[in-house]
């Protein structure tokens, strides 16, 4: 009786230790994302001569601002989908002494979006151009909702939009 208890408890202990070291197939593992999400569309919007404020509006706050390199912003993004291989992307933006964008370096290629690269398309392909003929619109039926809306649109008068004043006296 005592031997079977000892044997049963030792087998249970060995089984639990073996299971603790294994990962079960089919167990859901979460995607781990870190850093700034940077897309090719964001990179394509950057132009030389943009100010830091304009770049921050497009790209967001940089992940790394080095005190020794104040004119360089670094954006890092890494993802490890479901415990598989980790992918990392990096882009560095360089500013001049006058706080204007003068260069960028990193893992992005100007003009080719990530979606196009995945699909195997290059950025130079364009959709075939078809000339569209303007089609004559059919007049709205009298008393219909479309006619009422068109009447309201036709009777609307333009209103001048005031130009807002800058928030800060000395923008950066």
C-alpha positions in Angstrom: 0.0 0.0 0.0 2.7 2.4 0.9 4.8 1.5 -2.2 1.8 2.2 -4.5 1.3 5.6 -2.8 5.0 6.4 -3.2 5.0 5.2 -6.8 1.8 7.1 -7.6 3.0 10.3 -6.1 6.4 10.1 -7.8 4.8 9.4 -11.2 2.5 12.3 -10.7 5.5 14.6 -9.8 7.5 13.4 -12.8 4.5 13.9 -15.1 3.9 17.4 -13.8 7.5 18.3 -14.3 7.5 16.9 -17.8 4.3 18.9 -18.6 5.7 22.1 -17.2 8.6 22.0 -19.6 6.5 21.4 -22.7 4.3 23.7 -24.6 1.1 22.3 -25.8 0.4 22.4 -29.5 -2.5 24.6 -30.4 -2.1 26.9 -27.4 -2.8 30.5 -28.3 0.2 32.8 -28.0 -0.4 36.5 -28.2 1.3 38.9 -30.7 3.9 41.0 -29.0 4.2 44.5 -30.5 6.5 47.2 -29.3 7.5 50.7 -30.5 6.0 53.1 -33.0 4.0 51.7 -35.9 5.4 53.3 -39.0 3.9 52.7 -42.4 5.2 53.4 -45.9 2.4 56.0 -46.4 3.9 57.9 -43.4 7.4 57.8 -45.0 6.0 58.9 -48.3 4.6 62.0 -46.7 8.0 63.2 -45.4 9.7 65.8 -47.5 13.1 67.5 -47.0 12.8 70.9 -45.3 9.8 69.9 -43.1 10.0 71.2 -39.5 10.1 69.0 -36.4 6.4 69.9 -35.7 5.4 68.8 -39.2 7.3 65.5 -38.9 5.9 64.9 -35.4 2.4 65.4 -36.8 3.0 62.8 -39.5 5.1 60.2 -37.6 4.1 60.8 -33.9 6.6 61.1 -31.1 9.9 59.3 -31.6 10.7 56.3 -29.5 14.3 57.4 -29.0 15.6 61.0 -28.7 19.3 60.8 -27.9 20.8 63.5 -25.8 24.1 63.2 -27.6 22.5 63.4 -31.0 19.7 66.0 -30.6 19.2 66.3 -34.3 18.3 62.6 -34.8 15.0 60.9 -34.0 14.7 57.1 -34.1 11.5 55.1 -34.6 11.6 51.4 -33.8 8.9 48.8 -34.2 9.1 45.1 -33.5 6.4 42.4 -33.6 6.6 38.8 -32.6 3.5 37.1 -34.0 2.3 34.2 -31.9 5.7 33.2 -30.6 7.2 32.9 -34.1 10.1 34.9 -35.5 10.5 38.5 -34.4 10.5 41.2 -37.1 12.0 44.6 -36.4 11.8 47.8 -38.5 13.8 51.0 -37.8 13.9 54.4 -39.3 16.1 57.4 -38.3 15.3 61.0 -39.2 18.0 63.6 -39.2 17.4 67.3 -38.8 19.6 70.3 -39.6 20.5 73.0 -37.0 17.5 75.0 -38.2 15.2 72.1 -37.2 14.4 71.1 -40.8 14.4 67.5 -42.0 17.5 66.8 -44.1 17.6 63.0 -44.3 16.3 59.6 -43.3 17.7 56.1 -43.1 16.2 52.8 -42.2 14.3 49.7 -43.4 11.8 51.5 -45.6 12.1 51.9 -49.4 10.6 55.2 -50.7 7.6 54.5 -53.0 7.0 50.8 -52.3 4.4 50.1 -49.7 4.6 47.0 -47.5 1.3 45.8 -48.9 2.7 46.0 -52.5 5.9 44.2 -51.4 3.9 41.4 -49.8 1.7 41.0 -52.9 4.8 41.0 -55.2 3.9 44.3 -56.9 6.4 47.1 -57.5 5.6 50.7 -57.0 5.9 51.6 -60.7 2.9 49.7 -61.9 -0.1 51.8 -62.6 -3.7 50.9 -63.2 -4.8 51.2 -66.8 -6.3 54.6 -67.5 -9.8 54.6 -68.9 -11.3 57.8 -70.1 -14.7 58.2 -68.4 -17.4 59.9 -70.4 -19.5 62.3 -68.4 -22.9 60.8 -68.1 -26.0 63.0 -68.3 -27.8 62.9 -65.0 -31.5 62.2 -65.0 -33.6 64.9 -63.5 -35.1 64.2 -60.1 -38.8 63.3 -60.1 -41.0 66.1 -58.9 -41.8 65.8 -55.1 -39.1 63.3 -54.5 -36.5 63.5 -51.7 -33.8 63.9 -54.2 -35.5 67.0 -55.6 -35.9 68.5 -52.1 -32.2 67.9 -51.4 -31.2 69.4 -54.7 -33.4 72.5 -54.1 -31.7 73.0 -50.6 -28.2 72.6 -52.1 -29.0 75.1 -54.9 -30.4 77.7 -52.5 -27.5 77.4 -50.0 -25.3 80.5 -49.8 -21.6 80.3 -49.3 -20.3 81.5 -45.9 -16.7 82.8 -45.4 -14.7 80.7 -43.0 -12.6 82.7 -40.6 -8.8 82.0 -40.6 -7.7 80.9 -37.2 -4.8 82.8 -35.5 -1.7 80.8 -34.5 -1.8 79.3 -31.0 1.8 80.2 -30.2 3.6 83.4 -30.9 6.9 81.6 -31.7 6.2 78.2 -33.3 9.1 75.8 -33.5 
